[in-house]
Amino acid sequence: MIVEKNTKKIAKNKKPSKDSVYTSAIGRRKTAIARVRLYKSMPDHLPGNIHNIKPKAGEMIINGLESGKYFPTADLRKIILSAFIQEKASGEYFISVKVSGGGIHAQAEALRHGLSRALVKENEENRKSLKKLGFLSRDSRMKERRKFGLKKARKAPQWSKR
């Protein structure tokens, strides 16, 4: 008796097809996670109908808010747009982002990481310049855990001789 097994292989790094509506990527920094979607052609509405926003090319929506409202300072906006400025692709896409965890600066850097990864998925030629700037590498530095008997991760209680 011969038993056949289903031998379909699943591709791990499946490239997006040309028909796909968006290109997605995940960016991380410390404990912040950014889920990024690049829409090449404008969708009629966003999944989940985020606050009834009508998408426009060159616009970025972060957690239901415009990027200028979510990241109020110029430094943070410069961080999130640096990948697009490098590739000169700022007006081509509508970007939808969900960010969670970490502080606001870590969220901005996670968003830059996710945007860089999505741009590389969209066009492999972007990889060389973004890699040189360090936008494709995850900055995994995290706060060290507190150890038993210590006040903080490494700070010991004051020692007294008697």
C-alpha positions in Angstrom: 0.0 0.0 0.0 1.5 3.3 -1.1 0.7 6.5 0.7 1.2 9.8 -1.0 2.1 12.9 0.9 1.4 16.4 -0.1 4.8 17.8 -1.0 4.0 21.4 -1.7 6.9 23.7 -0.7 6.1 27.1 0.8 8.4 29.9 -0.3 9.6 31.9 2.8 10.7 35.0 1.1 8.0 35.2 -1.6 8.4 38.2 -3.8 5.3 40.3 -4.3 3.5 39.7 -7.6 3.0 42.6 -10.0 -0.8 42.3 -9.5 -0.6 42.7 -5.7 -2.2 45.8 -4.2 0.6 46.6 -1.8 4.1 45.7 -0.7 4.4 45.0 3.0 7.4 44.9 5.4 8.1 44.9 9.1 10.6 47.2 10.8 11.9 46.9 14.3 14.0 48.9 16.8 14.3 48.1 20.5 10.7 47.1 21.4 9.1 49.2 18.7 7.5 47.4 15.7 6.2 49.1 12.5 4.1 47.2 10.0 4.4 49.1 6.7 2.3 48.9 3.5 3.3 50.6 0.3 0.5 51.1 -2.1 1.7 51.8 -5.7 -1.8 52.3 -7.1 -4.3 54.1 -4.9 -6.8 51.8 -3.2 -10.5 52.8 -3.0 -10.4 52.4 0.7 -8.0 51.2 3.3 -8.4 47.8 5.0 -10.4 48.3 8.2 -11.6 51.6 6.9 -9.2 53.7 9.0 -11.2 56.9 9.9 -12.7 57.1 6.4 -9.5 58.5 5.0 -9.4 58.8 1.2 -5.8 57.9 0.2 -3.6 60.2 -1.9 -0.3 59.6 -3.5 2.7 60.7 -1.4 0.7 60.6 1.8 1.6 58.6 4.9 -1.0 57.5 7.5 0.4 56.3 10.8 -2.0 54.6 13.2 -4.9 56.5 11.6 -3.2 59.9 11.8 -1.2 61.9 9.3 2.6 61.6 9.7 3.0 65.3 10.7 0.5 64.8 13.6 1.9 61.5 14.8 5.6 62.6 14.6 5.4 66.3 15.5 9.1 67.3 15.4 11.1 67.9 12.3 13.9 65.5 13.5 11.5 62.6 13.7 10.0 63.4 10.3 13.5 63.6 8.8 14.2 60.1 10.2 11.1 58.5 8.7 11.5 60.2 5.3 15.3 59.6 4.9 14.8 56.3 3.0 12.5 58.0 0.5 14.7 61.0 0.1 17.7 58.7 -0.6 15.7 56.8 -3.3 13.8 59.9 -4.6 10.5 58.0 -4.4 8.5 60.2 -2.0 5.6 61.0 -4.2 5.1 57.6 -5.8 3.4 55.7 -3.0 0.6 55.9 -0.5 1.9 54.5 2.8 -0.1 52.9 5.6 1.7 52.2 8.9 0.8 50.5 12.2 3.3 51.2 14.9 3.4 49.8 18.4 5.7 49.6 21.4 8.8 51.5 22.4 9.2 55.3 22.5 8.5 57.8 19.8 12.1 57.9 18.6 12.3 54.1 18.4 9.0 54.0 16.5 10.4 56.5 14.0 13.5 54.4 13.4 11.4 51.2 13.2 9.3 52.9 10.6 12.4 53.9 8.6 13.6 50.2 8.8 10.2 49.0 7.5 10.1 51.5 4.7 13.6 50.6 3.6 12.7 46.9 3.5 9.5 47.6 1.6 11.4 49.7 -1.0 13.9 46.9 -1.5 11.0 44.4 -2.0 9.6 46.8 -4.5 12.8 47.4 -6.4 16.0 45.4 -5.7 18.2 48.1 -7.1 17.5 50.2 -4.0 19.3 47.7 -1.8 22.9 48.9 -2.3 22.3 52.5 -1.3 20.0 51.7 1.6 22.4 49.1 2.9 25.3 51.5 2.8 23.4 54.0 5.0 22.5 51.2 7.5 18.8 51.4 7.0 18.3 47.7 6.3 20.0 46.5 9.5 17.9 46.1 12.6 19.3 48.0 15.7 18.6 45.4 18.3 20.0 47.2 21.3 17.6 46.8 24.2 17.6 47.6 27.9 19.4 45.1 30.0 17.3 43.2 32.5 17.6 43.8 36.2 19.5 41.2 38.2 18.5 39.8 41.6 20.3 41.6 44.4 21.2 44.7 42.4 19.3 48.0 42.2 19.4 48.2 38.4 21.0 46.0 35.7 24.5 46.6 37.0 24.3 49.1 39.8 25.0 47.4 43.2 23.8 48.6 46.6 26.4 50.7 48.4 29.0 48.6 50.2 29.8 49.3 53.8 32.7 47.9 55.7 30.8 47.6 59.1 
